[in-house]
Amino acid sequence: MEPRETQTTVLQPRQRLWLTALGVMLTLSLLQGCVPTQSGRPYHRSAQAQQPCSYYAGYSKKYLPYRQQLAAGQWDTLLATLTAEEEAILAESRSEQNLADELRLVGLMERASLALQSGNADKSLKYCRLGQDLIEQRESESYFSGAMSSVGSVFTDMAGAGEFGRYEAPGYEKVLLLDMAAMAYLLKGDDRAFNVARLAVQWQDEEKEKFEQELEELARKEPPQADGRARAQNTSQRLSSTLDREFAKYDDHALSVANAFVNPFGDYITGMVNEFKSIKIKSLLSNAHIAYKQALKLNPKSKVLKQAVRDTKRKRSASRLIHVVALDGFVPEKKVLSIPLEHNLEVELPTYEPIPSRVKTIKVTTAKGKVLATLSPVADVEALALRHQKDSLPAIQAMVVASVIRDLVVVETGNSLLGGLGGLVRQVLDDHQEPDTTSWMTLPSRVLAARIYPPKGLKTLKIQSYDHKGRKLAQQKLRLAKGGRHFVLVRSIDQSMHAYPSKSIWSAKK
């Protein structure tokens, strides 16, 4: 038998190029500590089930402890962590622009909602302003460059820009940022809530139009072709079928709204402000009625919106009126959905998964326990997120099919040129393109509201939440400010609750 040393293979130039590229990628992988099982990714190349599964990675994994702290009522711990992070950034530069750049749009959004939910209206408005400036700046860039926005963010997520890349917020999140600002103004008793709420309505119409246009453009594009490869064609068909099945899990909730841009909250706040101001300017009560009717058109089943329409139609006085708004639960989180296709080949993409809430109902009572109102839904943020994902499915399918075709080409080419190492090349490429799971994680799942005409002399309210079996989960007691008109903001997360009364309506502008 000839010694193995004499069986030397002479590498061709193309093979040497592939090996060089592979060596560079492996080196980068080692330097970055890129080990799939350490990032939360299931070890799918073992004998584990060949079924789709999801896992935390990137942004969603990093911020999971923060969300858990909120649910456990450990608000002070979380706020202290975020404050320390900001102080470290500002220690190097006192510039707000530098702070915004470091925190990114999603960081500003998270802090805007957290500040509001902890009762700090001024701080929330600061983050809302920085976030709004960043969004408007990007809108100007998009206008001149023709770049895509809502659907384009789907491709950014798939490409694996990671938690440090530019975050392109979906349209419904942009609208909710302005809703947060409007609520912050209401907590301050400041009628500038009206202008912000009207802008939220305008943004919602614009984002809906852009999203629909982008979907139409994508529909006109040619789908990715498998270049006659039977294996690629079969794999692509199986993948599309699996995606349809996975996304259909949430169809009942996603299809409960007409589209991802039926958030009535901007119209609701517009009506609320006009109703409060109608005490001095009677004609504004008609404007409030129009705004409430528009909100009801977007959510025709809402009891509180129906009541608002009835009361303003009857021109019932708002001289003694309490508006209670509760932000309950958490918006669906983004996780990585892993879909195994065949040996050494899988597809991974970010998808929303709902987070169950234990809260069924929220009631407002007097200090002695007399029920004044039971809150009813105004906006279903969870449904908006799931509907946006559902409507983006054609774009997602086009992207993942293209990635499968690419991976098959990489494997086949690598096998032919590197003696069966195509799978390793594809794995290295895949490890450096983990899908981005960034999303606004501190948003509520739903927005509830109640309108109360309180008895004279009422100074104290109790807010109580209950589970599906009627068991009390949480309670907050609060004292109202002077005057007959009030706005109360409630944050409810399972057994955790915070409630904040507004300052007198309307306070002087500062």
Buried (B, 14 or more C-beta within 10 A) or exposed (E): EEEEEEEEEEEEEEBEEBBEEBEEBBEEBEEEEBEBEEBBBBEBEEEEEEEBBBBBBBBBBBBBEBBEBBBBBBBEEBBEEBEEBBEEBBEEEEEEEEBBEBBBBBBBBBBBBBBBBBBBBEBBBBBBBBBBBBBEEBBEEBEEEEEBBBBBBBBBBBBBBBBEBEBBBBBBBBBBBBBBBBBBBBBBBBBBBBBBBBBBBEBBEBBBEBBBBBBEEBEEEEBBEBEEBEEBBEBBEBBBEBBEEBBEEBEEBBEBBEBBBBBBBBBBBBBBBBBBBBBEEEEBBBBBBBBBBBBBEBBEEBBBBBBBBEBBEEEBBBEBBBBBBBBBBBBBBBBBBBBBBEEBBBBBBBBBBBBEBBBBBBBBBBEEEEEBBBBBBBBBBBBBBBBBBBBBBBBBBBBBBBBBBBBBBBBBBBBEBBEEBBBBBBBBBBBEBBBBBBBBBBBBBBBBBBBBBBEEEBEEBBBBBBBEEEEEBBEBEBEBBEBBBBBBBBBBBBBBBBBBBBBBBBBEEE
